[in-house]
């Protein structure tokens, strides 16, 4: 499944690049012993590589933070996804256990510092479009108790009939990955200042981790 960037958004952010990855035939469990062991290994690597007080200064995280500021999101309150996960580790907390697919792509995000959004592909209708939100559009994100009314101007991802994400930090509840999901679409979330090669690496790592712990085959 492809993702198109609307011309108005591309004009505002000409260096914005986003990739997609489709994986079919995944088998998702609540928990996997080998995955839990891998989490421990990745956690130790992160604690050896980063410091809680300077992690924000890594060039990739700085690029995400700068982008957040440019779209009027305070990254000290809503942190870029990979940075938030790494900070969780550095603060001595364990990584969340959602299901084997979500946990696997979270690890890929941690390893590559790139934000990843993943959707149940069978709940998507048509190609994805990234664009500016219109005033009054409604969005219901994962874990949100109330539907959010958008003010207009936020960056969103939609299919033909609905919003599936507020980019690049919140995904919709109605397309989330569950243990019943069989096919997924991964959006590799770039921002200006992060080059395409970094996104391609993140896509490769996501494919590696997902298929390692959930099976599946890369599709088009």
PECOR-V561368 format. One record per pair of residues at least 4 apart in sequence whose C-alpha atoms are under 6 Angstrom apart, sorted by sequence separation. I is the first residue (numbers start at 1). J is the second residue. If there is no record, write none. Layout:
I:J ; I:J
This chain:
10:14 ; 39:43 ; 46:50 ; 51:55 ; 69:73 ; 75:79 ; 83:87 ; 89:93 ; 99:103 ; 100:104 ; 109:113 ; 158:162 ; 166:170 ; 177:181 ; 206:210 ; 208:212 ; 210:214 ; 211:215 ; 50:55 ; 56:61 ; 57:62 ; 68:73 ; 69:74 ; 79:84 ; 88:93 ; 109:114 ; 158:163 ; 165:170 ; 211:216 ; 109:115 ; 157:163 ; 158:164 ; 165:171 ; 140:147 ; 157:164 ; 164:171 ; 165:172 ; 139:147 ; 157:165 ; 164:172 ; 139:148 ; 156:165 ; 65:75 ; 138:148 ; 156:166 ; 138:149 ; 156:167 ; 137:149 ; 155:167 ; 136:149 ; 137:150 ; 136:150 ; 135:150 ; 135:151 ; 135:152 ; 134:152 ; 133:152 ; 133:153 ; 132:153 ; 133:154 ; 132:154 ; 133:155 ; 132:155 ; 133:156 ; 131:155 ; 131:156 ; 130:156 ; 82:109 ; 130:157 ; 82:110 ; 129:157 ; 129:158 ; 128:158 ; 141:171 ; 142:172 ; 82:113 ; 128:159 ; 141:172 ; 142:173 ; 127:159 ; 140:172 ; 141:173 ; 82:115 ; 126:159 ; 81:115 ; 125:159 ; 126:160 ; 125:160 ; 52:90 ; 47:90 ; 123:175 ; 120:175 ; 119:175 ; 120:176 ; 119:176 ; 120:177 ; 119:177 ; 120:181 ; 121:183 ; 121:184 ; 120:184 ; 121:185 ; 119:184 ; 119:185 ; 118:185 ; 31:99 ; 118:186 ; 30:99 ; 31:100 ; 117:186 ; 29:99 ; 30:100 ; 117:187 ; 29:100 ; 116:187 ; 28:100 ; 116:188 ; 116:189 ; 115:189 ; 112:202 ; 108:205 ; 108:206 ; 105:206 ; 104:209 ; 104:210 ; 9:131 ; 5:129 ; 6:130 ; 2:127 ; 3:128 ; 4:129 ; 5:130 ; 6:131 ; 3:129 ; 63:193 ; 29:179 ; 28:179 ; 26:182 ; 25:182 ; 25:183 ; 24:183 ; 23:183 ; 23:184 ; 22:184 ; 22:185 ; 21:185 ; 21:186 ; 20:186 ; 20:187 ; 19:187 ; 20:188 ; 19:188 ; 18:188 ; 18:189 ; 18:190 ; 17:190 ; 16:191 ; 16:192 ; 15:192 ; 28:214 ; 27:214 ; 26:214 ; 26:215 ; 26:216 ; 25:216 ; 24:216 ; 24:217 ; 23:217 ; 23:218 ; 22:218 ; 23:219 ; 22:219
